[in-house]
């Protein structure tokens, strides 16, 4: 039952309403930059929500989900390179490739756990990265420029605002999907497996099958983020598959609130806005300090993450939304 007085209800409602109204504000003020900035935030929020499904609720610490973002991006890039501009073909190819890779990789990694799981997922992502670098026909290390965005019929991705709303709609759909799954038997088994897999096996649940299914679903939603990333940047790059991107997604989840459905969305807003603010911080207080902040913004983000981990262990969203549940 939904508690309409709780922060868990109002924070997502206010944030999503803000997302929906942002292009209107940007148009009225002539600040189209906001649509671009928040499109990137929405893409990373979508990828983080996908990863959080297996990380926060399934206890599967994947350090290789950037691979699926890269696969989604290259599905768009390579097809466009060969003259295929139909966006539905791009989307279908991205989901098919992401699903196949996730099934094969997942069949290996879900049989492991702990550090072994982390290292194997990282290894697969790095293999994908070096494979993309070796594809000289498609730009190699320099990446692949996409001449035009995917053609989705009446939905014009060439318009930044239309693309923004398409990403937002996909994020809302992903949140709804994961909420439904987590509230069903599948979700209870997944969370139970995270808590005590041996007990779930004793109760007769095929935990490997559940973990594999969760991994594939998570990977395919992450592939969607890659599809949108390629259309947003009009570029496909091996850098999308680097381990640092997977690490950034994990930081987003930790910042927002691991194991909370909406936490990764808040984490993406906090982290990416903080990056943007620190890189262009010019308050006019003390220029030498401003220059240090602009050049070494990663240091200050690191300090902020440490403070959140120490004093808000459930993340920014978890701290405010879950406080009354203690």
N, C-alpha and C positions, 0 to 999 in steps of 0.2 A: 504493500500500500504506500502511495506517495505521500510524504509529509510536506504539505505546501508551505509550512513555516520554517523548514530547515534550510540551512545554507547549501546542503547537497542538492536541493531543488533550484534555489535561486541563483547560485553562482553559474551553473551551466546555462540557465535561461538568459541571464544578463549577458554573458560572454557571447553566446550564439546570436542574440539580438544585436549586440554590438558589431559582430562580424557582418550580419545581414545589412546593417545600416551604413557600414563604413564606406562603400562606394558612393552612396548618396552624399555623405559628408565630403568625400574627396572631390566629387563633382561640383558641389556648391562652393567649396573653398579654392578650387583650382589646384589641389594638391594630389595629382594623379599618382605621385610616388607612393602614397599610402596603399593603393591597390596592389602595386608591385611588391611592396614590403610584406603585406599581409598575405599575399598569394604564397610567398615562400614559407611564411609561418604556417599556413594551412597545410601545405605539402608535408612539412616536417611533422606537424601534429598528426596527420594521417598515418605516416610511417611509424611514429612513436606509439600511437594507439594500437597499431597492428603488433608491434614488438611487445608491448605491455601485456597483450593477451596471453602470450606464452611465458613471458618473464615474470610479470607481476602476479598472474593467476595460476600459472602452471609451474613456476619455479625453474623454467628452462632458460638459462642465461646464454642467449645467442649473441655471439660477437661477430655474426656474419650476415645480418639482415640487410646490410648495405648492398650485398650481392643482388638481392631481388630488386632494389631500387635501380641498380645498374642494368639489370636485365630488362626491366620495363622501359628504361630510357633507350637502350640499344634496339629494342624491338621497333620503336618509333623511328629511330635514326636510320637503321639499316633498310627498313622498308621504304622510307622516304628517299633514301639514296638511290634505290632501284625504281623510283617513279611511282610507288604505291602511296597514294595520298589519302585513301579512305580511312578515316579515324576509327571506324568500327573494326576494320581489319587490323589496325594497329593495336587496338584494345584487346581484341580476341587473341592475337598473337602474343601479346605481353602476358596475358593471364595463362595462356596455354603453356608458354615456355616457363614462366614462373612456377606454375603448378607442377610441371614435369620435374624441374630441377629440385623443387622442394620435396617432392615425393621420394626421389632417389636419395637426396642428401638426408632427409628426415628419417628414412628407413635405416640409415647408418647411425645418426647421432642420437636418436631417442633411446637407443639401447645403452647409451652411456650416461654419465652424469657428472656433476661437479666440474672440476678443472678440465677433464677430458672432453666434456661437451663444449666448453668454451673454446678450447684449442682447435677442435675439429671444425667447428663452425667458422672460426677465424681462418683456418687453413683453406677451406672451400672458397671463402670470400676472396682471399688473396690469390687463389688460382684463377678465379674469375677476373680479377684485376689484371693479372699478367697475361691472361688470354686476350683481353680487350686491348692491352698495350701492343700485343703481337699482330693485331689485325691492321696491318699497314694500309690496306685498301680502304679501311674505314677510319683513317686518321691516326691510328696507333696511339701513341702517347699524347698527341696533340688534340685528340678527340674528333668528333664528327659534327660538323655544322649542319643544321636542319634548315633547309631553305624556307619552308612554310609549315605552319602548324597543321595538325590533323584536321581533315574535313569531316565534320560530324553532322552533315545534313543541314538542318535549320539552325543548329547550334554552332555559332561562329566563334571558334577558338582564336581567330585573328583579333577579336576584340578582347582586350585585357579584362574588362569587367565581366564579360560572359564567361571567360575562363575562370575567373575568380569565383563566380557563383557555382560553376560546375564542380570546382574543387570543394567548396563549402558543402554543397549538396552531397557529395561523395563522403565527406567526413561525417556528416550527420547520419547518413545511411550506415556507415561503418560503426558508429557509436550505437545506433539502434540494433544492428546485427549482433554485436558483441554483448549488449545488454540482454538480448533475448537468449543468446546461447548460454550466458553465465547464469541466467535465471532458470534454465532448463536442466534436465538430468545430466546432459553433457558437461555443463559448467560445474555442477556439484561434484561430479567424478573427477574433473580436472583439478579443482581446488583440493579435493580429498587426496588425490595422488601427490600433490605438492606437499601436503601435511604429513602423509604417511602412506607411501606407495605399497609397502608390504601388507598393511591392513586392507587396502583396497583390493589387492590381489587375493587375499584370503576371503574376501566377500564375493569373489567371483568376477570382478570387473577386469576386462582385458586392457590394462592400463597403457600398454604399448600402442594399441590401436587408437586410443583416445589422444595420447600425446602426439602421435603422428598426424592425426586429423587436425589437431589444434595447430601444429607447426605449419601444415600446408595452408590452412585458412589464413593464418598470420602472414605467411610469405606472400600469398596472392594479393592480400590487401596492400602489403608493402610494394608489390609490383605495380599496383595502381598508382601509388605515390610516385614511382619512377616514370610511369607513363605521363603523369601531369608535370613532373619536373622537366622532362624533355620538351614538352610543349611550352612550358613557361620560359625556359632558357633558350629554346630553339637550338639545343646543343646536347650531345651525348658524349660523356667523358669517362675514361677509366677511373677518374678520381671519385666518381659517385660510388664506386665499390670499395674504396679504401677502408681499412680498419678504423680510421679516425671518424668516418661517418657513422659507423655502427656505435662507436664510443660516444659520439654526440647524441645519438638517439637514446642511449642508456642514461646519459646525463640529463636529458630532457625528462625522461621518466622519473628519475630520482628527484629532480627539482620539483616536478609537479605533484608526484605522489604515486609511488609504485603500488600496484594492486588496487588502485582506484580507477574507475572507468574514465573519468574526465580529467584526471591528473595530468596525463601527457599533453593534453591541449593547453592547459595552464602552463606547464613546463616549457612548451614550445614558445608561447607568448613571452614568458619571462626571459628565457635564455636569448632568443633572437632579438628581442627588443633591447635587451641589455647590451648585446654585441653592437647593435646599431648606435645606441646612445654613447657608449664608451669610445667607439671609433671616431665619432664626430663631436666629442664633448668640448664645447667652447664657452664655458660660463663667464670667462673674462675675469677670473679671480686671481690666478697665478699662472701665467703662460708656460713657464718651465714644467710645472706639474701637469698642465693640460697636455703638453707634448708627450710626457711619460705615459699618461693614461691612453692617449691615442695610439701610441706605438706598441705598448705592452698591455693591451686590454685583456689578453688571455689571463694574465696574472690576477687581475682584479675579479674576473669571472671565477677563476679557481678559488679565490678567497671567499667569494660569495657562496659557491657550492659547498665549501667546507662549513660555513656558518649555518647553511640550511640543514646539512647532514647532522650537525651537532645539536642544533636547537629546534629544528622542525623535522624530526626523523621521518614523518609521514609525508614530507614535501609541502610545498606552498598550499596547494589545494587541500591536501589531507589535513593540514594544520587548522585551516578555517572550517572545512566542511565536516570533519570527523570529530571535532573537539567534544561535542556533547555526548558522543557514544562511549566515552571512557567510563 
